[in-house]
Amino acid sequence: DGGITQSPKYLFRKEGQNVTLSCEQNLNHDAMYWYRQDPGQGLRLIYYSQIVNDFQKGDIAEGYSVSREKKESFPLTVTSAQKNPTAFYLCASSPQTGVNTEAFFGQGTRLTVV
Amino acid sequence: AQSVTQLDSQVPVFEEAPVELRCNYSSSVSVYLFWYVQYPNQGLQLLLKYLSGSTLVKGINGFEAEFNKSQTSFHLRKPSVHISDTAEYFCAVSPRQGAQKLVFGQGTRLTINP
């Protein structure tokens, strides 16, 4: 089945550690996105990528990093510089930029700092 | 820049009653409009979208929404709800040009009581 796979579903991190969240899609979409969800705040854009080897900061990029070495993959690293990383992280993809259609979402990764 | 306001954080209704979830937006550019549904610990699923044409948009699961440009609103409605509609609902907009960077409202938690 075509779709977006995020792993792991649950992730625990000690303070001061970097962690990487995986996002893979087999929809042949050009654009990929990372959102953060906090209770009562909706979703906020962290980073997005419109094409391989290129990405742009979203509204809350501080403390995060990404890479886009392959069209199918857009991993997100939560660094120790992120002051409050406990949240639900959602990855999405869309067919192409410039022609707005539906964004497809993964099932999310819940990150907890312990 | 865009912003989205969902006017109700929680909406309780009885089963088989009608429901309206309200959404207002502001934007300096033309936008597309979306409603997404999220079940607990899941990703987002598209309910419906307004790209152009008829202002009344029908979506999945019996939901519909009406785009009102003069009031900058995009309210979601369903004439008769079911227990299975219990979920969180997000209104979102994205610019018509460029990457599909979604801007979300804070969400409305719809609770259906038997």
Interface residues (C-beta under 8 A of the other chain):
Chain A: I4 Q6 A31 Y33 Y35 G40 Q41 G42 L43 R44 L45 Y48 Q50 Q56 G58 L90 A92 S94 T97 G98 N100 T101 E102 A103 F105 G106 Q107 G108 R110
Chain B: V4 S9 Y32 F34 Y36 N41 Q42 G43 L44 Q45 L46 K49 L51 F90 A92 S94 P95 R96 Q97 G98 A99 Q100 K101 L102 V103 F104 G105 Q106 G107
